[in-house]
Amino acid sequence: MTTLPEKTLWTPEDIAEVRELAAKGETDADIGARLNRSRASVAMMRMRQKIPAGATARERHSTKPPAERAPRPAPEGFEAFYMSRGIQASTFEFHASHATVKRWADELGLVFQPTAQRRGPRQVKHPTLWTVRKGAAPAALRSTGDHSLAGAAAHFLRRMFSNVFRCSVQMKEGSKRTWGDDRGLPDRGANHYCVDGRILTTGDLIDLAEQHGYSARWAA
C-alpha cells in the first residue's frame, strides 16, 4: 500500500487553522503561504471540508468601495414611442430589458393600447421597399385608413421616422382622456401630430412631409 508523503496530509489542526484564517478573510494564496502549501491545495481542501472561501485578492487589495449603480432613467422620447409601439418594440429601440421598460412605463403612468383596440384609423406598418412610378403614390400609402391630407402625410413620414401618431389618440380604452389632454394641447390634441417627440400641427406635418418628397396629390 502506497502512503502519501506527510507533507500532503491535512491534519485536524491544519484544517482548523484554514477555517479560522478563511473566516478572517485570508485568501487561499495567503493561507498556503502560512502552511507551506500551494493555493490549489488549500482551495481543494476547503471544498472537501465545505469551508467558505475568504476574500479574493482583488477584494482584499481594493481600497475603492463598490459603487452603487443608480437605476437607468427613462430616455428622451420614450413616452411617445411606448404609447405608439408598445413594450416589445421599446426593448429593441432603447436597448433595455423587458423589466426596465415596464419600470419606466409604471413610473410615467403609461398604459399601452394595442393598435387593434384603439379607436380611429388603423396605422398600417410601412414596407421596407417603396416603388413609385410616374409620380403615383406608393401602394402602402393608399392603403391607410386615414384618407385625409394630414393622415396621408403622416403615413408617408413613417418611412423616415419610427414614431408618428395623432395627438388625439386615447390613452386608455373606454376613457375619454387623450394623449393631447395630458400635454395641454388645444382641442384635446386634434389637428396635431407627434413625430419622434416633436408636436406639429397638421400644416407643419404636411410641410415636413413635402420636404422629404411627399406630394399632396397622392392623397387625392
N, C-alpha and C positions, 0 to 999 in steps of 0.2 A: 504494500500500500504506500502510495506516494504522499508525503506530507509537504504542505506548503511552508516556505520559509517563515520564520517567526515574525519577520517584518511585515508580511502581508496580512497577518491575522489581526482582527479587530477585537480588542479586549473590552469587557464591560466598562472599564474606566475610560477607554478611548471614546466609546460611544456616548458615555455620559458627558465627556468634555465637548464632543462635537455638538451635542444637543444644547449645551449651555452656551457655547460660542455662537451657534446659529441663532439662538434666541436673542443674543445681544446685537445681531445684525452683521456678524462677520461673514465675509464671502467664503466660498469653497476654497479659493486660492489661498486666502489668509489662514484658514483652518489647516489646510495641507502644509503650509509653511511651518506652523507651530508644531505639527505632529510628524513632520518629515515624511509627508506623503504627497502624492500628486493631486491636483484639483479633481481629475476624473475619478480617482479612487474615493475621495471624500463624497463626491456627488452620488456615485453608485451606492455607497454605504447608506447615505441619507435616504435614498429612495427605498432601499430594502427595509430600513428601520422606520420609514414613514416620518422622517424628521423634516419639518418645514424648512425651506431654504432661507438663508439670511438675505441681506441686501445684495444686489448685483454691484459690480464695480462702478457702473455708470451712476446708479442711485447713491452709492456711498460717497463718491467724489464730486457729485454735483452740488454746487452751492446755490443754484438758482431754483427757487421753488416752482413747481408746475403751475403754469398759467391757467387761469380759469377761462375757458372759452365761452364767450357770450353767444347766445342763440343768434342765428343769422336772421336779420330783419327782412321784411318783405321788400323786394327790389322795386325800382320805379317802373310803372306800367303794369304791375302785377294785377291790380284790381280790375282794370279794364279787360286785360287778356283773360283772366279767370272767368269773368262773367260771360264772355263770348265763347270760350273754348273748353272750359271745364278743368278738372283736376289732372286728368291724364295728360292732356296736351301741355299743361303748365309745368309738369315734371320735366318734360323734354326742353321746353322753351327756356326755363330758368335753371336747368341742371340741378334740380333739387329732388329729394326723395318724396315719396307719397306722403309720409308723415309730416315733413316740413311744409309742403304745400297746404296740407289740411290745417296745420297750426296757423299759417298766415291767414287763411280764409276765416278761421274762427276768430282770430284777433281783430280782423276788419269787419266781422259780421256779415260775410258774403254767403249767399245761398245760390248755387248754380242751378239753372234750369236747362235740361237738355233741349235742343232745338225743337224736337217734336212736340214738347209740352208748352212752348211759348205761343202766345197769340200774335197774329200778324204774319207777314210773308216769311216763308222758309228760306234760310240762307243756303244757297247751293254751293258746295265746295268747288272751287275752280280747278280745272285740269292742269296738268303740268305743261302741255303743249297747246298753243293757240294758233289757229290758222285764219288769216284774214285775206279774202280775195276781193279785189276790185272795190275796196272801201266798205265791204259789208261787215256787219258786227259778227264777232265770234259766236258760234252756236251756243256756248255756255252762257254768254251774256244775254242772249234772247230767252234762255230758259228760266231766268229768275222770276219769282212770283211778284216782285215789286216792279211794275212796269212804268213807274214814274221816272221823270228825267233824273232826279236825285238818286232814286233806287238803282237805276242802270249805271250811273256814275259810281255809286258805292260798290256795286258788284264788279265793275271794271278795276277799281283800285285794289281789290283783294288779290289781284295779280302781283302787285308790288308790296302791299302791306299785309301783315299777318292778322291784324285786329281792326276790323271795320264793322261798326254796327250802329243802329239807330239809338239815340239817347232816350227815346220814349219806351224802350223795352222794359217790360215788367220785371221787378226784382224777384218776385215770388209768385207762383201760380195761385190764382184766386185773389191776389192782392191788387189794389189799385195803385200802389206805390211804384213809381218808375225809377229808372236809373237817373233820369234828369231831375227828379224831385230831390234826391239826396244831394245834388250839387247846385241846387237853387237856380236851375235853368228856367227860362220863361216857357209857359205852356207845357210844363212837365216834361220838357225835352223834345217836344215836337219841332220838326223842321231843323233839327240839329243831329249831327253825326259825330261819332268818336273814331278818330283814325290814329291808331297807335298812341293813345293817351291824349291826343290833341282834339279839342272840341271845336267843330266847324259848323257854320250854318250851311244850308243847302246850296246857297250861292257859292260860298267858299269851297265846298266839296266839289261842285262841278268845275270850278276854276282849277282846282288841284288835279282833277282827272284829265282835263284838257291839256294841262302842262305835261302830262305823261302820255299824250297821244290819243285821248278819248275824243270821239266825235258825237255831238249831240244828236245827229240824225240816226244814230244806232238805236236810240230809244223809241224812235217813231214806229 
